[in-house]
Amino acid sequence: MEQRVCAGYVITQSIKVKDSEFVLGEHPKTGMCATWQCKNGDNYFWGHYCENRYAALKDLCERAAQEVDYLASIGAIPPLSSRNRTDRGMER
């Protein structure tokens, strides 16, 4: 697979949520990290820039979770019920 790059940041992680993708990029020279929302694998927008990989990874997960919540709120994906979480061993 070809390496993806956005604004000099090498894309190292991604999370797909329905029709959107959220990606994490690491800049090889500065050590800075960023996350973007992405459409069609090459249209990056709404960048969030972070000083380290830990902060960027947290941001990546939060952005994906917010998209899941939004899609569930508009009925685009079914929400997980409490029963389903328990059945799948996901209860906390």
N, C-alpha and C positions, 0 to 999 in steps of 0.2 A: 504494500500500500504506500502511496506517495505521501511524503511528509507535508502537512499543512502548515502554512505560516500566515500570520496576520500582523501587519505593521512591525515586522521584525521579531515577533513572538512566535516560538514554535509551539504548536498545539500539542499538548501532552495528555489531556484528559477530555472526555466528553460525556454528556448525559443527554439522551434523546427523550423528549417528552412530547408524545403525539407528533405534531408537524414541526415542532421546534427542537433545536439542539442548543445546549449550553456547553461552552468549551472553556478550558483553562489553557493559557499560553504562558510560556516561560521565555524571557529574553536572555539569549545566550551570553550577551556581553555585560548587561547591567545587573542580572539576577532578579530583576523586577518580574512580577507576574500580573496577569490580567485575566478577567473572564469576559466573555461576550455571549450574547444570544446570536444564533446563527440560523440562517435559512438556506436551503439548497446546498449545503456543504461549503459555500464560499462567500456568502453574504453576511459579514460580521457587523453587528451594531450594538449599541448601548453598552459600551465597554466600562468595566469597573477595574480600576488599577490598584494593585496591592503591593506592599513592600516586601512580602515574603510568601512562600508557597503555602504555608499553613493558613494564612488569612485568605488567600485566593481559593484554596480548597473548600474552606468554610463557605465562602461567598458562592462558589459553584453549586454546592449542595443546597444552600438556601434559595438560590434563584430557581433551581429545578423544583424544589418543594413548593415554592410560591406559584409556579406555573401549574403544578398538579392541583393545588388548592383552587386556583382560578378556574381551571377547566372543569373541576368537580362542581364548583358553584354555579356554572352556567349549564350544567348537564351534558357537557361534551365528553366526559368520562364518568363512569359510575363511582360514587364515593365508597371507600371501604367502611363497612359497618363494624361495630364493636365485635359482633359475632364472627365476622370473617377474620379479623385480626387474631382472635383467640384460636380459631380453627387452624390458622396457618402458623401458629407458634410465635406470633408477633406481639403478643401482649407484653407490657413492661411491668 
